[in-house]
Amino acid sequence: MSHFVIEHPLILHKLTLLRDNSTGPKEFRELVREITMLMTYEATRHIKTHRKMVETPLEKCSGYEINDKNIVVVPILRAGLGMLEGFLQLLPNASVGYIGLYRDENTKKPVEYYAKFPKFFDNTEIFVLDPMLATGESASKAVGMVEKLGGKHITMLSIIAAPEGMNLLESAHSALNIYTCSMDRQLNDDAYILPGLGDAGDRLYRTK
């Protein structure tokens, strides 16, 4: 397993705006989409390319292509939906799966309420999306569900992460790659990331 912290100036700038308590839901959604696009650019560097001949207006040219129809993106509902559009803007032919999880307020454990996946092949590239990697319980459950269905090449994209969540994923999923934009300080007693950005779902959809 490897984890990568993306510290591009554009991401650092947009992440600061995302954290700001005065940022409203419209701008928050736009920032999540833009940050996800930048993360997707970095997180897909390992995807294999294949040679392809094309005709330019002047002559034949050897170029490259990827099999973007063998890519699956899996947002964790509901906050992961905010990242989906940014990913699909760069890889519009990707298939989409969905995992619905909510956190039990007493146990802090994830509870599954929905799951729908396309077919995975041995070489399918799978990207799991969730803006917040807090305790890591939801992410670990989602990745485990994908693995049980045959997913082998899995990458996790989380905009911010806590050390506790990162450590849990490292111990539970040895082959997983994780991309984040910030490794924040810690979790508080309610399992929220500090300094964090609040509840991403609530800020995306103005439910509080």
ROGUBA-5854 format. One record per residue: residue number from 1; x negated, y, z of N, C-alpha, C in turn. Coordinates in steps of 0.02 Angstrom, whole numbers. Example, Ala and Ser with C-alpha at 12.3 -4.5 7.8 and 13.67 -1.06 7.14 Angstrom:
# ROGUBA-5854
+-----+--------+--------+--------+--------+--------+--------+--------+--------+--------+
| num |    nc1 |    nc2 |    nc3 |   cac1 |   cac2 |   cac3 |    cc1 |    cc2 |    cc3 |
+-----+--------+--------+--------+--------+--------+--------+--------+--------+--------+
|   1 |   -660 |   -284 |    390 |   -615 |   -225 |    390 |   -660 |   -165 |    390 |
|   2 |   -642 |   -112 |    354 |   -684 |    -53 |    357 |   -645 |      2 |    394 |
+-----+--------+--------+--------+--------+--------+--------+--------+--------+--------+
END
This chain:
# ROGUBA-5854
+-----+--------+--------+--------+--------+--------+--------+--------+--------+--------+
| num |    nc1 |    nc2 |    nc3 |   cac1 |   cac2 |   cac3 |    cc1 |    cc2 |    cc3 |
+-----+--------+--------+--------+--------+--------+--------+--------+--------+--------+
|   1 |    -42 |    -60 |      0 |      0 |      0 |      0 |    -43 |     62 |      0 |
|   2 |    -20 |    114 |    -34 |    -55 |    178 |    -34 |     -3 |    233 |    -25 |
|   3 |    -22 |    286 |     11 |     22 |    344 |     12 |    -17 |    406 |    -11 |
|   4 |     19 |    450 |    -44 |    -11 |    508 |    -76 |     27 |    571 |    -54 |
|   5 |    -10 |    621 |    -33 |     20 |    686 |    -16 |      4 |    734 |    -73 |
|   6 |     56 |    756 |   -107 |     47 |    800 |   -166 |     43 |    872 |   -142 |
|   7 |    -14 |    904 |   -152 |    -25 |    972 |   -126 |    -34 |   1022 |   -183 |
|   8 |      4 |   1013 |   -236 |      1 |   1061 |   -292 |     29 |   1128 |   -269 |
|   9 |     -1 |   1184 |   -291 |     23 |   1251 |   -269 |     97 |   1262 |   -282 |
|  10 |    124 |   1238 |   -338 |    195 |   1248 |   -351 |    238 |   1211 |   -300 |
|  11 |    217 |   1151 |   -281 |    254 |   1113 |   -231 |    249 |   1146 |   -164 |
|  12 |    190 |   1169 |   -145 |    182 |   1202 |    -80 |    227 |   1264 |    -75 |
|  13 |    231 |   1301 |   -129 |    273 |   1361 |   -131 |    347 |   1343 |   -125 |
|  14 |    369 |   1295 |   -165 |    440 |   1276 |   -165 |    459 |   1242 |    -99 |
|  15 |    413 |   1204 |    -70 |    428 |   1171 |     -7 |    439 |   1221 |     49 |
|  16 |    400 |   1276 |     48 |    409 |   1329 |     98 |    479 |   1359 |     92 |
|  17 |    501 |   1371 |     31 |    569 |   1398 |     21 |    621 |   1347 |     44 |
|  18 |    607 |   1283 |     32 |    654 |   1231 |     51 |    662 |   1227 |    127 |
|  19 |    608 |   1237 |    164 |    611 |   1235 |    237 |    649 |   1294 |    267 |
|  20 |    647 |   1350 |    233 |    674 |   1413 |    260 |    748 |   1405 |    277 |
|  21 |    765 |   1420 |    339 |    834 |   1414 |    362 |    883 |   1459 |    325 |
|  22 |    857 |   1513 |    294 |    901 |   1560 |    259 |    915 |   1538 |    187 |
|  23 |    883 |   1484 |    163 |    895 |   1459 |     95 |    964 |   1425 |     93 |
|  24 |   1007 |   1450 |     49 |   1075 |   1424 |     43 |   1078 |   1360 |      3 |
|  25 |   1137 |   1327 |      0 |   1143 |   1262 |    -33 |   1128 |   1263 |   -108 |
|  26 |   1147 |   1317 |   -143 |   1134 |   1319 |   -215 |   1059 |   1319 |   -228 |
|  27 |   1023 |   1363 |   -194 |    950 |   1366 |   -203 |    917 |   1303 |   -176 |
|  28 |    943 |   1276 |   -121 |    915 |   1215 |    -93 |    919 |   1158 |   -143 |
|  29 |    977 |   1150 |   -176 |    985 |   1098 |   -226 |    937 |   1108 |   -285 |
|  30 |    929 |   1170 |   -307 |    883 |   1185 |   -362 |    811 |   1169 |   -344 |
|  31 |    792 |   1186 |   -282 |    724 |   1172 |   -259 |    711 |   1097 |   -254 |
|  32 |    759 |   1060 |   -228 |    750 |    987 |   -224 |    741 |    957 |   -293 |
|  33 |    782 |    981 |   -341 |    775 |    956 |   -409 |    707 |    972 |   -438 |
|  34 |    684 |   1034 |   -429 |    620 |   1055 |   -457 |    561 |   1018 |   -424 |
|  35 |    564 |   1011 |   -359 |    510 |    975 |   -324 |    509 |    902 |   -346 |
|  36 |    567 |    872 |   -356 |    570 |    802 |   -378 |    539 |    794 |   -447 |
|  37 |    551 |    842 |   -492 |    520 |    839 |   -558 |    444 |    839 |   -552 |
|  38 |    417 |    882 |   -509 |    345 |    886 |   -500 |    318 |    822 |   -468 |
|  39 |    355 |    794 |   -421 |    335 |    731 |   -390 |    336 |    673 |   -440 |
|  40 |    388 |    672 |   -483 |    394 |    619 |   -532 |    335 |    620 |   -580 |
|  41 |    313 |    679 |   -599 |    254 |    686 |   -643 |    194 |    651 |   -612 |
|  42 |    183 |    661 |   -546 |    126 |    630 |   -513 |    137 |    555 |   -501 |
|  43 |    197 |    536 |   -482 |    211 |    467 |   -461 |    215 |    418 |   -519 |
|  44 |    215 |    443 |   -582 |    220 |    398 |   -639 |    154 |    392 |   -677 |
|  45 |     99 |    414 |   -647 |     34 |    411 |   -681 |     12 |    339 |   -696 |
|  46 |     37 |    292 |   -657 |     16 |    222 |   -666 |     55 |    185 |   -719 |
|  47 |    108 |    215 |   -746 |    150 |    180 |   -794 |    110 |    166 |   -859 |
|  48 |    117 |    105 |   -883 |     80 |     84 |   -943 |    106 |    119 |  -1005 |
|  49 |     60 |    136 |  -1049 |     77 |    165 |  -1114 |     62 |    114 |  -1169 |
|  50 |     96 |    122 |  -1225 |     86 |     79 |  -1283 |     75 |    122 |  -1344 |
|  51 |     33 |     98 |  -1388 |     18 |    134 |  -1450 |     80 |    137 |  -1495 |
|  52 |     88 |    194 |  -1528 |    143 |    203 |  -1575 |    120 |    248 |  -1632 |
|  53 |    136 |    229 |  -1693 |    120 |    270 |  -1752 |    179 |    316 |  -1768 |
|  54 |    164 |    378 |  -1781 |    216 |    426 |  -1801 |    191 |    465 |  -1862 |
|  55 |    239 |    495 |  -1897 |    223 |    538 |  -1953 |    227 |    610 |  -1931 |
|  56 |    172 |    646 |  -1932 |    174 |    718 |  -1922 |    195 |    750 |  -1989 |
|  57 |    207 |    814 |  -1992 |    222 |    846 |  -2056 |    165 |    839 |  -2107 |
|  58 |    104 |    819 |  -2084 |     47 |    817 |  -2129 |     20 |    746 |  -2141 |
|  59 |     23 |    702 |  -2090 |     -5 |    636 |  -2098 |     18 |    590 |  -2042 |
|  60 |     -1 |    526 |  -2047 |     13 |    479 |  -1994 |    -33 |    493 |  -1934 |
|  61 |     -6 |    478 |  -1874 |    -44 |    491 |  -1813 |    -30 |    436 |  -1763 |
|  62 |    -81 |    413 |  -1729 |    -73 |    363 |  -1676 |    -61 |    399 |  -1610 |
|  63 |     -6 |    383 |  -1578 |     11 |    413 |  -1513 |     27 |    360 |  -1461 |
|  64 |     63 |    381 |  -1410 |     79 |    335 |  -1355 |    153 |    342 |  -1336 |
|  65 |    179 |    288 |  -1309 |    247 |    289 |  -1282 |    250 |    245 |  -1220 |
|  66 |    301 |    257 |  -1179 |    314 |    214 |  -1122 |    381 |    180 |  -1132 |
|  67 |    390 |    124 |  -1099 |    455 |     89 |  -1103 |    499 |    117 |  -1047 |
|  68 |    526 |    176 |  -1058 |    565 |    208 |  -1005 |    632 |    175 |   -993 |
|  69 |    651 |    127 |  -1036 |    713 |     90 |  -1023 |    702 |     33 |   -973 |
|  70 |    639 |     21 |   -954 |    623 |    -28 |   -903 |    603 |      6 |   -838 |
|  71 |    632 |     64 |   -826 |    621 |    102 |   -765 |    688 |    107 |   -729 |
|  72 |    688 |     95 |   -664 |    748 |    101 |   -623 |    736 |    150 |   -568 |
|  73 |    782 |    196 |   -559 |    778 |    244 |   -503 |    835 |    229 |   -456 |
|  74 |    819 |    228 |   -390 |    869 |    209 |   -340 |    872 |    263 |   -286 |
|  75 |    919 |    310 |   -290 |    927 |    358 |   -236 |    963 |    326 |   -177 |
|  76 |    940 |    343 |   -117 |    975 |    321 |    -56 |   1028 |    373 |    -40 |
|  77 |   1091 |    352 |    -41 |   1147 |    398 |    -28 |   1146 |    420 |     45 |
|  78 |   1162 |    484 |     58 |   1185 |    530 |      7 |   1131 |    579 |    -14 |
|  79 |   1082 |    592 |     29 |   1033 |    644 |     16 |    990 |    629 |    -46 |
|  80 |    978 |    564 |    -60 |    938 |    547 |   -118 |    969 |    568 |   -183 |
|  81 |   1035 |    579 |   -184 |   1068 |    603 |   -245 |   1041 |    671 |   -266 |
|  82 |   1020 |    711 |   -218 |    993 |    777 |   -234 |    929 |    773 |   -275 |
|  83 |    894 |    717 |   -272 |    832 |    708 |   -309 |    843 |    675 |   -377 |
|  84 |    901 |    646 |   -388 |    912 |    605 |   -447 |    906 |    645 |   -512 |
|  85 |    936 |    703 |   -515 |    936 |    742 |   -577 |    865 |    761 |   -597 |
|  86 |    824 |    781 |   -548 |    755 |    799 |   -564 |    716 |    742 |   -594 |
|  87 |    727 |    681 |   -568 |    694 |    622 |   -595 |    718 |    608 |   -666 |
|  88 |    783 |    609 |   -676 |    812 |    592 |   -742 |    797 |    644 |   -795 |
|  89 |    781 |    705 |   -775 |    762 |    755 |   -825 |    698 |    735 |   -860 |
|  90 |    653 |    700 |   -825 |    591 |    678 |   -857 |    597 |    608 |   -886 |
|  91 |    641 |    567 |   -858 |    648 |    498 |   -882 |    723 |    483 |   -892 |
|  92 |    752 |    513 |   -944 |    825 |    509 |   -952 |    851 |    440 |   -970 |
|  93 |    808 |    394 |   -993 |    831 |    327 |  -1010 |    826 |    278 |   -952 |
|  94 |    804 |    302 |   -894 |    799 |    257 |   -836 |    868 |    233 |   -815 |
|  95 |    871 |    172 |   -791 |    932 |    146 |   -761 |    936 |    171 |   -689 |
|  96 |    997 |    173 |   -662 |   1007 |    200 |   -595 |   1043 |    148 |   -551 |
|  97 |   1013 |    135 |   -494 |   1045 |     95 |   -442 |   1062 |    140 |   -383 |
|  98 |   1105 |    117 |   -339 |   1125 |    158 |   -281 |   1124 |    115 |   -218 |
|  99 |   1098 |    144 |   -164 |   1102 |    113 |    -98 |   1134 |    163 |    -51 |
| 100 |   1189 |    143 |    -19 |   1223 |    186 |     29 |   1205 |    164 |    100 |
| 101 |   1172 |    208 |    137 |   1153 |    195 |    206 |   1171 |    255 |    249 |
| 102 |   1193 |    242 |    309 |   1200 |    297 |    357 |   1167 |    275 |    422 |
| 103 |   1146 |    325 |    462 |   1111 |    310 |    524 |   1159 |    309 |    583 |
| 104 |   1162 |    253 |    617 |   1203 |    248 |    677 |   1175 |    297 |    729 |
| 105 |   1218 |    341 |    753 |   1195 |    395 |    798 |   1170 |    367 |    865 |
| 106 |   1192 |    309 |    884 |   1171 |    281 |    949 |   1107 |    240 |    942 |
| 107 |   1107 |    194 |    894 |   1048 |    151 |    887 |    994 |    181 |    843 |
| 108 |   1012 |    231 |    803 |    967 |    262 |    754 |    948 |    214 |    698 |
| 109 |    983 |    157 |    692 |    969 |    107 |    641 |   1012 |    119 |    579 |
| 110 |    987 |    103 |    519 |   1028 |    112 |    459 |   1082 |     59 |    451 |
| 111 |   1139 |     81 |    428 |   1195 |     36 |    415 |   1213 |     40 |    341 |
| 112 |   1215 |    -16 |    307 |   1230 |    -17 |    236 |   1305 |    -13 |    225 |
| 113 |   1326 |     30 |    178 |   1397 |     33 |    160 |   1408 |     28 |     85 |
| 114 |   1355 |     29 |     44 |   1364 |     22 |    -28 |   1298 |      2 |    -60 |
| 115 |   1301 |    -40 |   -111 |   1241 |    -59 |   -149 |   1262 |    -80 |   -219 |
| 116 |   1229 |    -52 |   -269 |   1241 |    -70 |   -339 |   1176 |    -61 |   -378 |
| 117 |   1153 |   -115 |   -411 |   1089 |   -113 |   -444 |   1094 |   -138 |   -515 |
| 118 |   1052 |   -111 |   -560 |   1043 |   -143 |   -625 |    997 |   -203 |   -616 |
| 119 |    985 |   -240 |   -670 |    941 |   -298 |   -666 |    869 |   -277 |   -662 |
| 120 |    830 |   -312 |   -620 |    758 |   -301 |   -616 |    722 |   -357 |   -652 |
| 121 |    671 |   -339 |   -690 |    626 |   -388 |   -721 |    559 |   -387 |   -685 |
| 122 |    516 |   -434 |   -701 |    452 |   -438 |   -664 |    410 |   -375 |   -672 |
| 123 |    417 |   -341 |   -729 |    376 |   -282 |   -741 |    415 |   -216 |   -735 |
| 124 |    476 |   -219 |   -707 |    516 |   -158 |   -699 |    483 |   -111 |   -648 |
| 125 |    477 |    -48 |   -666 |    452 |      3 |   -620 |    512 |     33 |   -583 |
| 126 |    511 |     30 |   -517 |    568 |     51 |   -476 |    547 |    108 |   -431 |
| 127 |    588 |    161 |   -430 |    573 |    220 |   -390 |    632 |    232 |   -342 |
| 128 |    618 |    230 |   -278 |    668 |    242 |   -226 |    662 |    314 |   -203 |
| 129 |    719 |    348 |   -199 |    720 |    420 |   -184 |    755 |    433 |   -117 |
| 130 |    723 |    471 |    -74 |    754 |    497 |    -13 |    714 |    557 |     10 |
| 131 |    744 |    615 |     16 |    705 |    675 |     33 |    666 |    670 |     98 |
| 132 |    693 |    633 |    147 |    665 |    631 |    214 |    642 |    561 |    232 |
| 133 |    578 |    553 |    248 |    553 |    490 |    276 |    541 |    503 |    350 |
| 134 |    592 |    489 |    390 |    590 |    505 |    462 |    567 |    444 |    502 |
| 135 |    614 |    405 |    528 |    594 |    344 |    564 |    567 |    292 |    516 |
| 136 |    587 |    296 |    453 |    568 |    246 |    404 |    615 |    187 |    401 |
| 137 |    664 |    184 |    446 |    709 |    127 |    449 |    752 |    122 |    385 |
| 138 |    781 |    177 |    363 |    823 |    176 |    303 |    781 |    159 |    242 |
| 139 |    723 |    191 |    236 |    680 |    178 |    178 |    658 |    105 |    177 |
| 140 |    640 |     78 |    235 |    618 |      8 |    238 |    675 |    -40 |    220 |
| 141 |    735 |    -25 |    244 |    792 |    -67 |    227 |    806 |    -65 |    152 |
| 142 |    803 |     -4 |    122 |    815 |      3 |     51 |    763 |    -34 |     10 |
| 143 |    700 |    -25 |     27 |    646 |    -60 |     -9 |    654 |   -135 |     -1 |
| 144 |    673 |   -158 |     58 |    683 |   -229 |     69 |    739 |   -257 |     26 |
| 145 |    793 |   -218 |     17 |    848 |   -239 |    -25 |    825 |   -247 |    -98 |
| 146 |    785 |   -199 |   -121 |    758 |   -202 |   -189 |    713 |   -263 |   -197 |
| 147 |    671 |   -275 |   -147 |    625 |   -333 |   -151 |    663 |   -398 |   -154 |
| 148 |    717 |   -404 |   -115 |    756 |   -466 |   -115 |    788 |   -481 |   -182 |
| 149 |    800 |   -428 |   -221 |    829 |   -437 |   -288 |    776 |   -446 |   -342 |
| 150 |    714 |   -452 |   -321 |    660 |   -466 |   -369 |    618 |   -407 |   -388 |
| 151 |    629 |   -349 |   -359 |    588 |   -291 |   -374 |    517 |   -301 |   -349 |
| 152 |    468 |   -290 |   -393 |    398 |   -301 |   -375 |    356 |   -236 |   -376 |
| 153 |    372 |   -191 |   -421 |    332 |   -130 |   -429 |    374 |    -71 |   -403 |
| 154 |    367 |    -54 |   -340 |    411 |     -6 |   -307 |    371 |     54 |   -282 |
| 155 |    398 |    112 |   -296 |    368 |    175 |   -273 |    421 |    215 |   -236 |
| 156 |    402 |    242 |   -179 |    448 |    283 |   -138 |    430 |    356 |   -146 |
| 157 |    481 |    398 |   -159 |    472 |    470 |   -163 |    511 |    502 |   -107 |
| 158 |    476 |    536 |    -61 |    507 |    573 |     -6 |    474 |    642 |     -3 |
| 159 |    515 |    694 |      0 |    487 |    762 |     -3 |    445 |    776 |     60 |
| 160 |    471 |    758 |    119 |    432 |    765 |    180 |    434 |    699 |    219 |
| 161 |    382 |    687 |    258 |    376 |    624 |    295 |    351 |    637 |    365 |
| 162 |    368 |    593 |    410 |    342 |    593 |    478 |    293 |    535 |    485 |
| 163 |    242 |    542 |    527 |    194 |    487 |    536 |    227 |    422 |    557 |
| 164 |    279 |    427 |    599 |    313 |    367 |    623 |    344 |    327 |    565 |
| 165 |    376 |    362 |    518 |    405 |    329 |    461 |    353 |    300 |    414 |
| 166 |    300 |    337 |    403 |    247 |    313 |    360 |    215 |    249 |    389 |
| 167 |    203 |    250 |    454 |    173 |    191 |    486 |    218 |    130 |    481 |
| 168 |    284 |    140 |    489 |    330 |     83 |    484 |    329 |     53 |    414 |
| 169 |    330 |     96 |    363 |    329 |     71 |    294 |    264 |     36 |    279 |
| 170 |    209 |     63 |    304 |    144 |     32 |    292 |    141 |    -39 |    320 |
| 171 |    171 |    -49 |    378 |    169 |   -114 |    409 |    220 |   -163 |    379 |
| 172 |    276 |   -137 |    352 |    329 |   -180 |    327 |    324 |   -198 |    253 |
| 173 |    291 |   -155 |    213 |    291 |   -165 |    140 |    221 |   -151 |    113 |
| 174 |    182 |   -203 |    110 |    110 |   -195 |     95 |     97 |   -172 |     23 |
| 175 |    142 |   -186 |    -23 |    130 |   -168 |    -93 |    161 |   -102 |   -114 |
| 176 |    193 |    -68 |    -68 |    231 |     -7 |    -84 |    184 |     54 |    -91 |
| 177 |    198 |     95 |   -142 |    165 |    160 |   -147 |    214 |    214 |   -126 |
| 178 |    190 |    263 |    -88 |    233 |    317 |    -63 |    203 |    384 |    -84 |
| 179 |    246 |    427 |   -112 |    227 |    496 |   -128 |    268 |    544 |    -85 |
| 180 |    235 |    591 |    -54 |    268 |    643 |    -15 |    234 |    709 |    -28 |
| 181 |    267 |    763 |     -9 |    238 |    829 |    -17 |    209 |    856 |     48 |
| 182 |    226 |    825 |    104 |    201 |    848 |    169 |    207 |    792 |    220 |
| 183 |    153 |    782 |    257 |    155 |    739 |    316 |    165 |    785 |    376 |
| 184 |    227 |    788 |    400 |    243 |    833 |    455 |    218 |    805 |    522 |
| 185 |    229 |    843 |    575 |    197 |    829 |    639 |    223 |    767 |    674 |
| 186 |    290 |    763 |    683 |    318 |    709 |    723 |    394 |    710 |    718 |
| 187 |    426 |    660 |    751 |    498 |    659 |    760 |    516 |    686 |    828 |
| 188 |    575 |    719 |    833 |    599 |    739 |    899 |    641 |    682 |    929 |
| 189 |    671 |    695 |    986 |    708 |    642 |   1021 |    769 |    618 |    983 |
| 190 |    794 |    659 |    935 |    851 |    639 |    895 |    830 |    610 |    827 |
| 191 |    765 |    596 |    820 |    737 |    566 |    759 |    740 |    613 |    699 |
| 192 |    736 |    679 |    712 |    729 |    728 |    658 |    656 |    747 |    651 |
| 193 |    635 |    759 |    589 |    565 |    776 |    575 |    551 |    848 |    598 |
| 194 |    493 |    857 |    632 |    469 |    923 |    653 |    405 |    939 |    615 |
| 195 |    397 |    999 |    584 |    447 |   1053 |    584 |    506 |   1040 |    537 |
| 196 |    495 |    997 |    487 |    551 |    974 |    445 |    587 |   1028 |    407 |
| 197 |    650 |   1013 |    390 |    692 |   1062 |    354 |    765 |   1053 |    372 |
| 198 |    777 |   1021 |    430 |    845 |   1008 |    451 |    870 |    943 |    421 |
| 199 |    935 |    937 |    415 |    966 |    879 |    384 |    974 |    893 |    309 |
| 200 |    937 |    856 |    268 |    937 |    870 |    196 |   1007 |    861 |    166 |
| 201 |   1044 |    810 |    186 |   1111 |    799 |    160 |   1158 |    856 |    176 |
| 202 |   1156 |    880 |    239 |   1199 |    935 |    258 |   1181 |    998 |    220 |
| 203 |   1117 |   1010 |    210 |   1096 |   1071 |    175 |   1111 |   1067 |     99 |
| 204 |   1108 |   1006 |     71 |   1124 |    998 |      1 |   1198 |   1009 |    -12 |
| 205 |   1241 |    984 |     33 |   1313 |    982 |     20 |   1354 |   1024 |     67 |
| 206 |   1320 |   1062 |    109 |   1352 |   1109 |    155 |   1406 |   1075 |    197 |
| 207 |   1388 |   1021 |    227 |   1435 |    983 |    269 |   1431 |   1001 |    342 |
| 208 |   1385 |   1048 |    358 |   1383 |   1076 |    426 |   1368 |   1149 |    422 |
+-----+--------+--------+--------+--------+--------+--------+--------+--------+--------+
END
